[in-house]
Amino acid sequence: MKNVAVLISGRGSNLKALIDAEQDAYRIALVVSNVEDAGGLAIARDAGIATFALAHKGYARADFDDIVDEHLRAHAIEAVALAGYMRILSPGFVARWSGRMINIHPSLLPLHKGLHTHERAIAAGDAEAGCSVHLVTAGLDEGPVLAQARVPILPNDSADTLAARVLVEEHRLYPRALADLVRTL
Ligand code: GRF
């Protein structure tokens, strides 16, 4: 059983999926948010999970990440799952968690890195969309892909309908990918 921290900035539906799927591989010991009123914080508190929320405004990137890192260490965290964490990480933090930090991205990487993935998949005429879990490296959404799930793009899809179809798959994929990662640590 590995202690995991989940880093969020928003509603926390992937956090909820990770909590609901908790089995013997990992235990979510801490939820960190850089947005003090992120909806996911309430999900964590309801589940009895320790939280640390701090707005990043006014902090140099590396200083903010050092504060987060202190909390990860204080909670004996062994792996980190980014789940809608809308903050680019400092190189030092990425290096410290190398091989132990994953992200979920709502596209079939290497397609559509960055934001507005669903709009871009539709605009590109892609036949399929999906989500990818990847190891976090210095480049945004660039680390090795560990797992993917695919969905069709339907003729009348909007970004919202496609996002909803992909999100169902995110919630299935992320807990499995996290469990697989921590078993290798
Ligand atoms: C998800 O679509 C995830 O793939 C992306 O950010 C979104 C977070 O949603 N990185 P939630 O906060 O987990 O509901």
Boltz pocket constraint, residues with backbone or C-beta under 6 A from the ligand:
constraints:
  - pocket:
      binder: B
      contacts: [[A, 8], [A, 10], [A, 11], [A, 12], [A, 13], [A, 14], [A, 15], [A, 40], [A, 83], [A, 84], [A, 85], [A, 104], [A, 105], [A, 106], [A, 131], [A, 167], [A, 170]]
      max_distance: 6.0
